[in-house]
Amino acid sequence: PFCGIQAKLLHGLLRKFGSEVRFVFKHYPLDMACNPEMKNPLHLNSCKAARAAVCAQRQGKFDVFHLKLFNNQKGISDENIKKWASESQIDLPTFDACLNSKEAYDAVARDIDLAKTLKIDSTPTFFIDGRKMPGLVTEQTIQYLLNRKK
């Protein structure tokens, strides 16, 4: 639920701050289906959601699709993922081919490996100007860090 809260805030901040900030999203699904760091099931279907987001990104639709996933976390299913892809104006045949592709699995696995290297063990976690910040990041924190750079 914290990632969902943060996702909504981040999309608003990106609209507000525009080119002043650069946001790079990396997947760290808390799901034993793809994340070997998970010892207990937490967010079932989050591996599937991460692959779907990778496939949406490939069509330039990450932002809108990402929000749909987080706004509907409890409803993530194969059927709903395809419905949300259609609502996001994603080309479904291309999306479907991508979902179970080796490339989509590998993209998520690389992000999980990066998280392990960076010693990330919770979500959300941010790096702002190289500083690790686990947990929710407020608009005030972002504004403070941006003003500090000026």
Secondary structure by P-SEA (a helix, b strand, c coil): caaaaaaaaaaaaaaaacccbbbbbbbbccccccccccccccccaaaaaaaaaaaaaaaccaaaaaaaaaaccccccaaaaaaaaaaaccaaaaaaaacccaaaaaaaaaaaaaaaaaccccccccccccccccccccaaaaaaaaaaac
